[in-house]
Amino acid sequence: MDINTAVDALEALAHETRLSVFRLLVQAGDAGLSAGSIAEHLDARQNTMSSHLAKLHRAGIVTSQRQGRQIIYRADFEAVGGLILYLMEDCCGRSAEVCEPIVASIKC
């Protein structure tokens, strides 16, 4: 991951609604959710939700897949894992023994 990709992902998450969407998609796991379901869960307008989902998708932290008439959105765990690794790669001067408890505490 490079700095521009990291900034795009962090910028997308730096909004209350988008962060809530992302956390909801993390909870949904591989099943994902449609834009309508997400909007309903978060009590938001569907057209507004679509623009938030588009921003998360462009940032590369959410994937989308058409299923019939709906688009199902999922958190991209691999991309977010890459973001976390990017943020932590130089942790404590690369002292693995210092960072290990931090990394070990991040569980799916």
C-alpha positions in Angstrom: 0.0 0.0 0.0 1.2 3.5 -0.7 0.5 6.7 1.1 -2.1 8.0 -1.4 -4.1 4.8 -1.1 -4.0 5.0 2.7 -5.1 8.6 2.7 -8.0 7.8 0.4 -9.2 5.0 2.7 -8.8 7.1 5.8 -10.5 10.1 4.2 -13.5 7.8 3.3 -13.7 6.5 6.8 -13.4 10.0 8.4 -17.1 10.7 8.2 -19.6 9.5 10.8 -22.1 7.9 8.4 -19.4 6.2 6.2 -17.7 4.9 9.3 -21.0 3.5 10.6 -21.6 1.9 7.2 -18.2 0.3 7.2 -18.6 -1.1 10.7 -22.1 -2.4 9.7 -20.5 -4.2 6.7 -17.8 -5.7 8.9 -20.6 -7.1 11.1 -22.4 -8.5 8.1 -19.3 -10.4 7.0 -19.3 -12.2 3.7 -23.1 -12.0 3.3 -22.9 -8.3 2.8 -25.8 -5.9 2.6 -27.7 -4.0 0.0 -27.8 -0.2 0.0 -31.4 -0.3 1.0 -30.7 -2.6 4.0 -27.8 -0.4 5.0 -29.9 2.7 4.8 -32.7 1.1 6.8 -30.2 -0.1 9.5 -28.8 3.4 9.8 -32.1 5.3 9.3 -30.7 7.2 6.3 -32.0 8.1 2.9 -31.2 5.5 0.2 -29.9 8.1 -2.3 -27.6 9.6 0.3 -26.4 6.1 1.2 -25.5 5.3 -2.4 -23.1 8.3 -2.5 -21.5 7.2 0.8 -21.1 3.7 -0.5 -19.6 5.0 -3.8 -17.0 6.9 -1.8 -16.1 3.8 0.3 -15.9 1.7 -2.9 -13.7 4.3 -4.7 -11.4 4.2 -1.7 -11.0 0.5 -2.1 -12.3 -0.6 1.3 -15.8 -1.8 0.1 -16.6 -4.2 -2.7 -19.9 -4.4 -4.6 -21.5 -7.3 -6.5 -24.7 -7.3 -8.5 -27.2 -9.9 -7.3 -30.3 -9.7 -9.4 -31.8 -6.2 -9.1 -29.7 -5.4 -6.0 -26.0 -4.5 -5.4 -24.6 -6.2 -2.4 -21.8 -4.3 -0.6 -19.1 -6.0 1.5 -16.2 -4.7 3.6 -13.0 -5.6 1.8 -11.1 -7.2 4.7 -7.9 -7.7 2.7 -7.8 -4.0 1.8 -8.4 -2.9 5.4 -5.9 -5.4 6.7 -3.4 -3.8 4.3 -4.3 -0.4 5.6 -3.7 -1.6 9.2 -0.4 -3.2 8.3 0.6 0.0 6.5 -0.2 2.1 9.6 1.7 -0.3 11.9 4.6 -1.4 9.7 7.1 0.8 11.5 5.7 0.3 14.9 8.1 1.0 17.7 11.1 1.0 15.4 10.1 -2.4 14.0 10.5 -4.0 17.4 8.3 -7.1 16.9 8.2 -7.9 20.6 6.6 -4.4 21.4 4.1 -4.6 18.6 3.1 -8.2 18.8 0.5 -7.7 21.6 -1.1 -4.9 19.5 -1.3 -6.9 16.3 -2.4 -10.1 18.3 -5.3 -8.1 19.8 -6.8 -7.5 16.4 -9.1 -10.5 15.8 -11.8 -11.2 13.4 
